[in-house]
Amino acid sequence: MGRIFETRKSTMFARWDRMAKQFTRIGKEIAVAVKASGPDPDNNPMLRRCLQNAKSVNMPKDKVESAIKRAQGRDMVDFEEILYEGYGPHGVALLVETATDNSVRTVANLRSYFNKLGGSLGTSGSVSFQFKKMGVFKLNPTGINLEDIELELIDAGLEEMGEGTLDNGDTVWVLRCPFVEFGNLQSFLEKTGITPLSSEMEWIPQNTVELSEEPAQEVLKLIDKIEQDEDVQKVFHNLI
């Protein structure tokens, strides 16, 4: 019984840690969005996207409202969004999106993680050419027949469409568009009355690396360490 309890407790804490990280990430995204275009989501597409994503991870309404208010304060920290590039063990390409108020601290931490865990932090452009930046929309498939509006979606910028799954195992529709078409596709979905479960900018690998279990775990260990850093928003890689 003791072991079962410890396992459950460990799982529960891991879930809380993941939720806390998600809330922190979205809070920073809200801050950046509000600083850029104001606190009114009706006039701020970037903020609307943040609010959708907050809802998708069950971020409490009071935390969302608090993040918006803080972003309007004079003493609010200005976060700088910086993309770092590097290679993990066995040549796996990594892109690390950060939102930081101290880039010197951030790059020092990232270099330490890469060096200690078998990777190397690269220079700008050394890895990103292997990825394509795309807008990714996840939709609840219930009541939506995408075939009926496929041509309109393509006109709005749709490049790829298929099925995917959420962390909880639920099936979703996944729409992808080029980075420059993100706003067009977002606007079309809004006009059509479709509210995405989430809408993100993601770096999609154009070539992938497949490893056996042991070397793959070495890469995942580095990714996990990077993701735990408070300045890191997202990590993208080409490991399958």
N, C-alpha and C positions, 0 to 999 in steps of 0.2 A: 504493500500500500504506500509506504514511504517513497519508494522509487517512482511509482505512478504519479504521486503528488508532485514530486520534484520535476518530473518531465512536464507535467501540465503547467507548473509554475514557470518553468523555463520558456515554454511555448508562449505563455501569456505575456511574459516580459518582452520576448522578442517581438510580439505583435505590437505591444505598446511602443517599443523603440521605433518600429517601422512607422507607426502612425505619427509619432512625435516628429520624426524626420520629414515625413510628408507635409505635416502642418508647417514646419519651419521653412521648407522649400517653397510652398505656396505663399506663405507670408512674405517672403522676400520677393516673389514674383508680383504680388499685389503692390508692394512698396515701389518696385520699379515701374509698374504700370501707372500707378497714381501719380508718381513724380513726372512721368512722361506726358500724360494726357488728362490728368484730373480724376476726381473721385466719382464721377457720374458714369455708371456703366452704359447708359444709353448713348453716350457720346464717346465712349472709350472701348473699342472692340477688344483691345488687349486685356482690359480689366474684366470684360464679360467672359473672356476665355478663362481667366484666373478663377472667376466665381464658379464657372462650370466645373473646373477641375477640383475646386474645394468641395463642391457638392459630391463629386464622384468618390472622394476618399472620406466622406462623412465628417468633414471639418465643421465643428460647431459654429452656428451662426454668430454667436457672440465673439468668437475668435476672429472670424472674417471681418466683422464690423470693427473690432479693435485694431486689426491690421490696417484697415483703410484709414482710421482716425490717426494712427501713429504715423502713417505715411504723409499726412498733411501737417504734422507738427514741425516746428522750426528746428527742433533738436534731432529730427529723424536722420539716421545714418544714411548716407548716399552709397548704395551698393553699385559696384562696377561689375558688369558681366564680362567675364574673360573665358575664352576657350583655350584649354591646354591640350597638347598632343604628345603622345609617346607610344612606346612599345612595351608590352608586358613580356613575361617569359614566353619562349618558343615563337617569338615574332608576331604575337597577337597585337593588332592595332587598337589603341585606346584613345578616345576623345573624352575630355573631362570638362563639363560646363560648370562654371563657378559664378557665385555672386558674392563679392567680397568688399570689405571696407579697408582691407590691407593686403594689397597684392604681393608685397614682399613676404609677408607671413605665409600666404597661400602657396606661392611658388616654392618656398623653402620646404613646406610640409610635403607637397606633392613630390618634389625631388627626393626627399627622404624615403617616402613610401616606395617609389619606383626603384631606387638604389638598393634598399634593404630586401626587396622581394623579387629580385631578378629581372627588373625592367630598366628602362631608361627614358627620361623625360626628353622630348624632342623640341624642335623649334617650330614656329608657326609655319604651317604648310607642309610639314614633314609627314603628316598622317592623314590630314583631312581630305586630301585628293582621293583617298580610297573610299570615301563616304559621299552620300548625296543628302543634302539637307532638305527635308520634306515636311509638309504639314500632315499630321496624322489625326484623323477624327474617328472616334469609336462611338457607334450608335447602338441603341437597344433595338434589336431586330423586330420586336413585337409591333405589329401594325404598320410596318414599313415594307413596301415593295419597291426596292431600288431599281428594278428593271423598268418600272413605269416612268422613272425620271432619269434614267441612265444618260440619255442624250443631253439633257439639261445639265447634269452633273459634269459631263465632259466639257461642255461649253463653259462651265464655271471653273474649270481647271483640273478636274479629276484625272489622275493618271493610272492609279491602281485601285482595285476594289476586291475584297475577299472577306473571309471569316477569320475571327481571332477569338481569344479567350481572355477574360480578366483574371486577376489573381485568385478570385474565389471560384473560378472554373466556369463562370457564365459565358455563353457564346455571344459574340457581338459582331456587328458589321464593322469592317475597318476600311476607311477611305484614305487614300494618300494622294497628295498633290505636290507639285513643285513649290519650293519656298515662296517664290514670288506670287503664287496663286492662292496663298493661304487666305488672305482677306476676301478674295472673290468667292471662294468655296464656303467660307464661314458666312458671308452675307447671304448666299443662295440658300443655305440650310435654314438660316433664320427666317427668311422670307417664305420658305416652304413650311414653316412651323415645326421643323425638326430640331430638337435640342440635343446636341451630342452629350454622351456620358462624359467624354473628355475630349479636349483638342490640344494637341501639343506640337511643338517643333521637334523633330527627331532627326538624328543622323543615321541614315540607312546604309549599311555596308554594301559595297558593290562587289566585293569578293570576300569569301569567308574562309575561316581556318577551322579544320576539324582535328581534335586531339583525343587521345585515349584518356582514360579517367584520371590517372595520376598527374600528368602534365596539365590537364584541364583544371584540376583542383589548385595547382600552383597559380594559374591565372586568376581563378575565382577568388583566391585568398587576397591577391593584390587588389582586385576590384572591390571586394568587401571592405578592405582597409581604406581605400580612397573614399568610398561612399560614406564612411563614418565621419569624415572630416566636416566640420561645421560650415565651411565655405563652399562645399561641393553641392551642386544641385542635381546633376545627373551624370552618369557614366555610360558611354556607348562603346561597343567593341564589335569585332568581327568573328568572335568565337561562336561556333555552333555546337 
